[in-house]
């Protein structure tokens, strides 16, 4: 038997390091060629790392949240034959692995050799695999029920806690088989299969003292860094305007009635995108990106529309390229494609970068007004609030109208307040007279 070291792959595009997001295998797992081992992230693109061969996992080269250099050791396999690691250092005995794990193996000379540790590593056992290059203790086939000390909090991930709550199980009665006694999904299965008794939890009038530490890693850390950078570098100002979308909604419903079965249903977003495309023709300084380090604003003729999309991991902004060249149905299909791709993690780096202006909407949760954060290095973002029916005076009569606010933010270094107001008023005019959307 030999040891085979899998290293962090060179993803290209000048990437020198990646963040380890999650493991899909565990210590001791037998794996096959091309099996998905781990997810790593660069910028906002998540990349799957497959295994190049069969083997058994014996050690990890990092933990979720850790930044690893390209070429650094990612995982070790025990394989048939000689492997690719000569004179491997001895493995620590099982159960001693976390802090006395495998020494780091130097990366190839032309690439960085060691992983850069996360500056604020998460506490042990709190929802992540702990530790880099560790050999974990073998999992027992069935954990025994046992009471814990008063005030002692069992270690478990949020998903395990939610499932235990759904099953009515008190985690204090379980021994965990994971690192540091962490309770895992299979521990719940084994406890239930072994005849464990469910304990009622969740009374409205019981004191609750639980705490949960959630490490900010992966996509969530990228979002935090992006938002912080945008607010630090960009002097935002916001502009809110009310729009009467009664005629626009009537048109949308009529188009769906006529063409919905053959072309697909239209939401409000493609109509808003069309209005933005037309309005931007007169405001090229808003369809732009500002390189503030170089002091250069680049204006674009094509509208590469960022679509703010909520995913399970957090907010992402996939890009609908050349929105100016799309009719309503092509735009609707494009928005659906990039939004679904972002949620499923299928988009590549080129589909997550390069937007020139962003459209964001919280749908029915849009509130009355908002102050959206600009997607740096863009200079503007248009936010959509929810549609509400309210009374309005029209021609001296009180009538019910469907009203919606546009809450938009601009980079005051590049966009003057007058230009921003005129741009939003141009969008408003198009939306309140929707026939203008089809006039060139």
C-alpha positions as CSV (number, residue, x, y, z in Angstrom):
1,X,0.0,0.0,0.0
2,X,1.1,3.6,-0.6
3,X,0.1,7.1,0.1
4,X,-1.3,9.4,-2.7
5,X,-1.4,13.1,-2.1
6,X,-4.1,15.1,-3.9
7,X,-3.1,18.8,-4.1
8,X,-5.2,21.9,-4.6
9,X,-5.6,22.1,-8.4
10,X,-4.6,25.1,-10.5
11,X,-8.0,26.5,-11.5
12,X,-6.5,29.0,-13.9
13,X,-7.1,32.7,-14.4
14,X,-4.2,33.6,-12.2
15,X,-5.8,32.1,-9.1
16,X,-3.1,31.6,-6.4
17,X,-5.3,30.4,-3.5
18,X,-8.7,29.1,-2.8
19,X,-11.0,28.8,0.2
20,X,-11.9,25.3,1.3
21,X,-15.7,25.4,1.6
22,X,-16.8,21.8,2.5
23,X,-15.8,18.2,2.5
24,X,-18.0,15.5,0.9
25,X,-16.0,12.6,2.3
26,X,-14.8,11.6,5.7
27,X,-11.7,10.0,7.2
28,X,-11.8,6.3,6.5
29,X,-14.1,6.6,3.5
30,X,-13.4,4.4,0.5
31,X,-13.6,6.5,-2.6
32,X,-13.6,5.9,-6.3
33,X,-12.1,7.7,-9.2
34,X,-13.9,10.9,-10.1
35,X,-15.8,10.9,-6.8
36,X,-16.5,14.4,-5.5
37,X,-14.1,15.1,-2.6
38,X,-14.5,18.8,-1.7
39,X,-15.7,22.2,-2.7
40,X,-13.3,25.1,-3.0
41,X,-14.2,28.7,-3.7
42,X,-12.4,31.4,-5.7
43,X,-14.1,34.8,-5.8
44,X,-17.7,33.7,-6.0
45,X,-17.3,30.6,-8.1
46,X,-17.4,27.3,-6.3
47,X,-15.4,24.5,-7.9
48,X,-15.8,20.7,-7.2
49,X,-12.5,18.8,-6.7
50,X,-12.8,15.1,-7.9
51,X,-10.5,12.3,-6.9
52,X,-8.1,11.1,-9.7
53,X,-8.0,7.5,-8.4
54,X,-9.5,4.9,-6.0
55,X,-8.4,4.8,-2.4
56,X,-9.2,5.4,1.2
57,X,-9.2,8.8,2.8
58,X,-6.6,8.9,5.6
59,X,-6.0,12.7,6.2
60,X,-7.3,16.1,5.3
61,X,-5.1,19.1,4.4
62,X,-7.5,21.7,5.7
63,X,-10.8,22.5,7.3
64,X,-13.7,24.5,5.9
65,X,-13.0,28.2,6.0
66,X,-9.2,27.7,5.6
67,X,-7.5,29.4,2.7
68,X,-5.2,27.0,0.8
69,X,-2.5,27.9,-1.8
70,X,-2.7,26.3,-5.2
71,X,-0.4,23.2,-5.0
72,X,-0.8,22.8,-1.2
73,X,-1.8,19.4,0.1
74,X,-5.6,18.9,0.1
75,X,-6.1,15.3,1.0
76,X,-4.2,12.0,1.4
77,X,-5.4,8.7,0.2
78,X,-4.2,5.2,1.0
79,X,-3.9,3.4,-2.4
80,X,-2.8,0.2,-4.0
81,X,0.8,0.4,-5.2
82,X,3.5,2.9,-4.4
83,X,1.4,6.1,-4.5
84,X,3.1,9.4,-5.1
85,X,4.6,10.3,-1.7
86,X,7.9,8.8,-0.8
87,X,9.0,8.4,2.9
88,X,5.8,9.7,4.2
89,X,5.8,10.9,7.9
90,X,4.1,8.4,10.3
91,X,0.5,8.9,11.0
92,X,-0.5,9.7,14.5
93,X,-2.5,7.0,16.4
94,X,-6.2,7.1,15.9
95,X,-7.8,9.6,18.3
96,X,-4.8,11.9,18.6
97,X,-5.3,13.6,15.2
98,X,-6.7,17.1,15.7
99,X,-3.7,19.0,17.0
100,X,-1.0,16.4,16.3
101,X,-2.1,15.5,12.8
102,X,0.1,15.0,9.7
103,X,2.8,17.6,9.1
104,X,2.2,19.7,6.1
105,X,3.8,18.4,2.9
106,X,5.6,21.0,0.8
107,X,4.0,22.0,-2.4
108,X,5.9,21.9,-5.7
109,X,8.7,24.5,-5.8
110,X,7.0,26.7,-8.4
111,X,3.9,27.2,-6.3
112,X,3.2,28.3,-2.7
113,X,3.9,25.6,-0.3
114,X,1.7,26.1,2.7
115,X,-1.9,26.9,3.3
116,X,-2.7,30.4,4.7
117,X,-4.7,29.8,7.9
118,X,-7.9,31.7,8.3
119,X,-7.2,34.7,10.6
120,X,-10.1,33.9,12.9
121,X,-10.6,30.1,12.9
122,X,-14.0,29.0,14.1
123,X,-14.3,27.3,17.5
124,X,-14.0,23.5,17.6
125,X,-17.2,21.6,17.0
126,X,-19.4,24.5,16.0
127,X,-20.8,23.4,12.7
128,X,-17.5,22.7,10.8
129,X,-15.1,19.8,10.5
130,X,-12.2,20.5,12.8
131,X,-9.1,20.4,11.9
132,X,-6.6,20.5,9.2
133,X,-4.8,17.3,8.4
134,X,-6.4,15.2,11.1
135,X,-7.2,11.5,11.6
136,X,-10.6,11.2,13.2
137,X,-11.7,8.5,15.5
138,X,-13.8,5.7,14.0
139,X,-17.5,6.1,14.2
140,X,-19.4,3.7,16.5
141,X,-22.2,1.8,14.9
142,X,-24.8,3.1,17.4
143,X,-24.4,5.8,20.0
144,X,-25.7,5.1,23.4
145,X,-28.1,7.4,25.1
146,X,-26.6,9.3,28.0
147,X,-27.6,12.3,30.0
148,X,-25.2,15.3,29.9
149,X,-24.0,17.5,32.7
150,X,-26.2,20.5,33.7
151,X,-25.6,23.3,31.3
152,X,-23.4,21.2,29.0
153,X,-24.3,22.0,25.4
154,X,-24.1,19.1,22.9
155,X,-22.1,19.9,19.7
156,X,-24.1,19.6,16.5
157,X,-24.5,21.5,13.2
158,X,-27.6,23.6,12.5
159,X,-29.0,21.0,10.2
160,X,-28.7,18.3,12.9
161,X,-30.4,20.6,15.5
162,X,-33.3,21.3,13.1
163,X,-33.8,17.6,12.4
164,X,-33.7,16.7,16.1
165,X,-36.3,19.4,16.8
166,X,-38.5,18.0,14.1
167,X,-38.1,14.5,15.5
168,X,-38.7,15.7,19.1
169,X,-35.3,14.4,20.2
170,X,-33.3,16.0,23.1
171,X,-29.7,16.1,21.9
172,X,-28.5,16.0,25.5
173,X,-29.4,12.3,25.6
174,X,-27.1,11.4,22.7
175,X,-23.4,10.7,22.5
176,X,-21.9,12.1,19.3
177,X,-19.5,10.1,17.2
178,X,-17.9,13.0,15.4
179,X,-14.8,15.0,16.4
180,X,-15.0,16.3,20.0
181,X,-18.2,14.4,20.5
182,X,-20.1,16.2,17.8
183,X,-23.5,14.7,17.0
184,X,-24.1,13.9,13.4
185,X,-27.0,12.8,11.3
186,X,-26.2,9.1,11.5
187,X,-26.2,9.5,15.3
188,X,-29.8,10.5,15.2
189,X,-30.6,7.6,12.9
190,X,-28.8,5.1,15.2
191,X,-30.5,6.5,18.4
192,X,-33.9,6.2,16.8
193,X,-33.2,2.7,15.4
194,X,-32.0,1.6,18.9
195,X,-35.3,2.4,20.5
196,X,-34.3,5.8,21.9
197,X,-37.2,7.7,23.5
198,X,-38.1,11.1,22.0
199,X,-38.2,13.8,24.6
200,X,-40.6,16.7,24.1
201,X,-38.8,19.9,23.4
202,X,-39.9,23.4,22.4
203,X,-42.4,24.5,25.2
204,X,-43.2,28.1,24.9
205,X,-42.7,28.7,28.6
206,X,-39.3,27.1,29.2
207,X,-36.2,29.1,29.7
208,X,-33.8,28.7,26.8
209,X,-30.0,29.1,27.3
210,X,-28.7,27.7,24.0
211,X,-26.1,29.5,21.9
212,X,-24.7,28.7,18.5
213,X,-21.6,30.0,16.9
214,X,-21.7,30.1,13.2
215,X,-18.4,30.6,11.4
216,X,-18.5,33.1,8.5
217,X,-16.9,31.0,5.7
218,X,-17.3,30.2,2.1
219,X,-19.9,32.3,0.2
220,X,-21.0,34.1,3.3
221,X,-17.5,35.4,3.9
222,X,-17.2,36.5,0.3
223,X,-20.5,38.4,0.6
224,X,-19.3,40.0,3.8
225,X,-16.1,41.1,2.3
226,X,-17.8,42.4,-0.9
227,X,-20.4,44.4,1.1
228,X,-17.8,45.9,3.4
229,X,-15.6,46.9,0.5
230,X,-18.5,48.5,-1.3
231,X,-19.6,50.6,1.7
232,X,-16.0,51.5,2.5
233,X,-15.1,52.7,-1.0
234,X,-18.3,54.0,-2.4
235,X,-20.1,57.2,-1.2
236,X,-23.7,55.9,-1.6
237,X,-26.7,58.1,-2.0
238,X,-30.2,56.7,-2.5
239,X,-33.2,58.0,-4.4
240,X,-36.7,56.6,-3.9
241,X,-39.6,57.2,-6.3
242,X,-43.2,56.0,-6.4
243,X,-44.4,54.4,-9.6
244,X,-48.0,53.7,-10.7
245,X,-47.8,50.2,-12.3
246,X,-51.5,49.7,-12.8
247,X,-51.3,49.7,-16.6
248,X,-48.0,47.8,-16.6
249,X,-49.6,45.0,-14.5
250,X,-52.6,44.9,-16.8
251,X,-50.3,44.6,-19.8
252,X,-48.3,41.9,-18.1
253,X,-51.4,39.8,-17.3
254,X,-52.7,40.3,-20.9
255,X,-49.4,39.2,-22.4
256,X,-49.4,36.1,-20.2
257,X,-53.0,35.3,-21.1
258,X,-52.2,35.5,-24.8
259,X,-48.6,34.1,-24.9
260,X,-48.0,32.4,-21.6
261,X,-48.7,28.9,-22.8
262,X,-46.3,29.2,-25.8
263,X,-43.6,31.7,-24.7
264,X,-43.7,31.4,-20.9
265,X,-45.0,33.6,-18.1
266,X,-43.7,37.1,-17.7
267,X,-42.8,38.5,-14.2
268,X,-42.3,42.2,-13.6
269,X,-38.5,41.9,-13.8
270,X,-38.1,41.6,-17.6
271,X,-40.3,44.7,-18.0
272,X,-38.2,46.6,-15.5
273,X,-35.0,45.4,-17.3
274,X,-36.4,46.7,-20.6
275,X,-37.2,50.1,-19.0
276,X,-33.7,50.3,-17.6
277,X,-32.1,49.4,-21.0
278,X,-34.0,52.2,-22.7
279,X,-33.4,54.8,-20.0
280,X,-29.6,54.0,-19.9
281,X,-29.3,55.2,-23.5
282,X,-29.6,58.7,-22.3
283,X,-27.5,58.2,-19.2
284,X,-24.3,56.3,-20.2
285,X,-22.5,57.5,-17.1
286,X,-24.8,55.2,-15.0
287,X,-24.1,52.1,-17.1
288,X,-20.5,52.1,-16.0
289,X,-17.8,50.6,-13.8
290,X,-15.4,52.8,-11.8
291,X,-11.8,51.6,-11.3
292,X,-11.1,54.0,-8.4
293,X,-7.5,52.7,-8.0
294,X,-6.7,53.8,-11.5
295,X,-9.1,56.7,-11.5
296,X,-10.9,55.5,-14.6
297,X,-14.6,55.2,-15.4
298,X,-15.5,52.8,-18.2
299,X,-18.9,53.4,-19.8
300,X,-20.5,50.5,-21.7
301,X,-22.9,50.5,-24.7
302,X,-24.0,47.0,-23.9
303,X,-26.1,46.5,-20.7
304,X,-24.7,43.5,-18.7
305,X,-27.4,43.3,-16.1
306,X,-26.6,41.9,-12.7
307,X,-29.5,40.0,-11.2
308,X,-29.4,39.9,-7.4
309,X,-30.4,36.3,-6.5
310,X,-30.9,34.8,-3.1
311,X,-29.4,31.3,-2.7
312,X,-29.1,28.9,0.2
313,X,-25.6,30.1,0.7
314,X,-26.4,33.8,0.5
315,X,-26.7,36.6,-2.0
316,X,-25.1,36.2,-5.5
317,X,-25.2,38.4,-8.6
318,X,-25.2,36.4,-11.8
319,X,-25.0,38.4,-15.0
320,X,-27.5,38.6,-17.9
321,X,-25.2,39.7,-20.7
322,X,-26.4,42.1,-23.4
323,X,-29.9,42.7,-22.0
324,X,-30.3,45.4,-24.7
325,X,-30.5,42.7,-27.4
326,X,-33.3,40.6,-25.7
327,X,-37.0,40.9,-26.1
328,X,-39.3,40.4,-23.1
329,X,-39.5,36.6,-23.3
330,X,-35.8,36.1,-24.0
331,X,-35.0,38.5,-21.1
332,X,-37.4,36.5,-18.8
333,X,-35.8,33.2,-19.8
334,X,-32.3,34.6,-19.3
335,X,-33.1,36.0,-15.8
336,X,-34.6,32.6,-14.9
337,X,-31.6,30.8,-16.2
338,X,-29.0,32.7,-14.4
339,X,-31.0,32.9,-11.1
340,X,-31.6,29.1,-11.1
341,X,-28.0,28.5,-12.1
342,X,-26.8,30.6,-9.1
343,X,-29.1,28.7,-6.7
344,X,-27.9,25.4,-8.0
345,X,-24.2,26.4,-8.0
346,X,-23.9,25.7,-11.7
347,X,-22.5,29.1,-12.9
348,X,-18.9,29.6,-13.9
349,X,-16.8,32.6,-13.0
350,X,-17.6,34.4,-16.3
351,X,-21.3,34.3,-15.4
352,X,-20.7,35.9,-12.0
353,X,-18.6,38.8,-13.0
354,X,-18.7,41.7,-15.5
355,X,-22.1,43.3,-14.7
356,X,-22.4,47.0,-15.5
357,X,-25.6,47.7,-13.4
358,X,-27.6,45.6,-11.0
359,X,-31.3,45.0,-10.6
360,X,-32.4,43.8,-7.1
361,X,-35.8,42.8,-5.9
362,X,-37.2,41.1,-2.8
363,X,-40.5,40.4,-4.4
364,X,-43.5,40.4,-2.0
365,X,-41.0,41.1,0.9
366,X,-39.8,44.2,-0.8
367,X,-41.1,46.6,1.8
368,X,-41.9,50.2,1.3
369,X,-38.4,51.5,0.6
370,X,-34.8,50.2,0.9
371,X,-31.2,51.3,0.5
372,X,-29.5,48.7,-1.7
373,X,-25.7,48.4,-1.7
374,X,-24.0,49.0,-5.0
375,X,-22.3,46.0,-6.5
376,X,-18.7,47.3,-6.6
377,X,-17.2,48.4,-9.1
378,X,-20.5,49.4,-10.6
379,X,-21.9,52.9,-10.0
380,X,-25.6,52.2,-9.6
381,X,-28.2,49.6,-8.4
382,X,-31.9,49.7,-9.0
383,X,-34.1,48.2,-6.2
384,X,-37.7,47.1,-6.6
385,X,-40.1,47.3,-3.7
386,X,-43.4,45.4,-3.4
387,X,-46.6,46.4,-5.3
388,X,-49.4,47.6,-3.0
389,X,-52.9,48.7,-3.9
390,X,-53.7,52.2,-2.5
391,X,-56.2,55.0,-3.1
392,X,-55.1,57.8,-5.4
393,X,-56.7,61.0,-6.7
394,X,-57.0,60.9,-10.5
395,X,-59.0,63.6,-12.2
396,X,-60.6,64.6,-8.9
397,X,-61.8,61.0,-8.2
398,X,-60.4,58.6,-5.5
399,X,-59.5,55.4,-7.3
400,X,-57.6,52.3,-6.4
401,X,-54.2,52.1,-8.1
402,X,-51.3,49.6,-7.9
403,X,-48.2,51.5,-6.7
404,X,-44.6,50.4,-6.3
405,X,-41.5,52.2,-5.1
406,X,-38.1,52.1,-6.9
407,X,-35.3,52.4,-4.3
408,X,-32.0,52.9,-6.0
409,X,-28.5,53.8,-4.9
410,X,-25.7,55.6,-6.8
411,X,-22.0,56.3,-6.5
412,X,-21.8,60.0,-5.8
413,X,-18.2,60.2,-7.1
414,X,-19.5,59.4,-10.6
415,X,-23.2,60.1,-10.7
416,X,-24.6,63.5,-9.8
417,X,-27.9,63.7,-7.9
418,X,-29.7,65.4,-10.8
419,X,-28.6,62.7,-13.2
420,X,-29.8,59.9,-10.8
421,X,-33.2,61.6,-10.4
422,X,-33.6,62.1,-14.1
423,X,-32.7,58.5,-14.8
424,X,-35.2,57.1,-12.3
425,X,-37.9,59.5,-13.7
426,X,-37.2,58.2,-17.2
427,X,-37.7,54.6,-15.9
428,X,-40.9,55.8,-14.2
429,X,-42.3,57.3,-17.4
430,X,-41.7,54.1,-19.3
431,X,-43.3,51.9,-16.7
432,X,-46.4,54.2,-16.3
433,X,-46.9,54.3,-20.1
434,X,-45.8,50.7,-20.9
435,X,-46.5,51.1,-24.7
436,X,-43.3,53.2,-24.7
437,X,-41.3,50.0,-23.9
438,X,-41.9,48.9,-27.5
439,X,-41.2,52.2,-29.2
440,X,-37.7,52.6,-30.6
